[in-house]
């Protein structure tokens, strides 16, 4: 029995591979998956696993996995935790009685 994959996911991954100027074979080698596994995914036979996406993220840390999987880009405000320019402004100490102090 075949499991069919959302074709737009396939197109986004193909687009990503092309943006890196790689063949599918070279891409499979770069992320550490078998070429046959990648071929099965592109044919629609298999769905990509979480591990597949994590391997892409490991090799290409700047990739937006949200876009790759869903087609929706992550909003800049959602990506603040990855912004290295953030500095701690202050720390609050919260007490059980509901009071707090700025440290």
Number of C-alpha atoms within 10 A of each C-alpha: 4 8 10 13 16 12 12 13 18 19 13 16 17 16 13 15 16 13 9 11 11 14 12 17 14 13 20 21 12 14 17 13 16 12 15 11 16 20 15 13 18 21 14 17 16 16 20 18 10 9 10 17 14 14 17 20 15 12 12 13 11 10 13 15 17 12 14 19 17 12 13 11 12 12 9 10 7 8 10 11 10 10 9 7 8 9 7 6 5 7 9 9 9 11 9 6 6 6 8 11 9 8 7
